[in-house]
């Protein structure tokens, strides 16, 4: 078994949410031009953006103790691991080009730790049950909020 990356030794890092959201914004800006130029198929771009939105949603919900949006819970473990592996490869390339850049090294280390966290959770029935639980919990919270009076919503 691969040892845990250094950034996982001291627990959860809320900065992972910021990095995931930063990666998503970068790709949302860059990929439409790549699609237009024929460098990236539209279907691939759309799917990878969905996966990145899901990764960002997972980390933002974890960082801020929020309930996830249901439509992002359809991402599979394999899809998240693959997208993070691609991001790690790109980060390692950037680090080789500028080895003195501490920010690039930090991002690479954060990506490696994020992928480790995703790999910890098993695929299959366990993740399906966990996703279903999160979806049902989200639906219940939405219904409760819709039924609440303005005073109850403001007090929460």
Protein Blocks (a to p, Z undefined) as FASTA:
>chain_A
ZZddfklmnopafklmmmmmmmmmmmmmmmmmmmmnopacfklmmmmmmmmmmmmmmmmm
mmnopacdfklmmpcfklmmmmmmmmmmmmmmmmmmmmmlmklmmmmmmmmmmmmmmmmp
cghjklmmmmmmmmmmmmmmmmmmmmpcfklmmmZZ
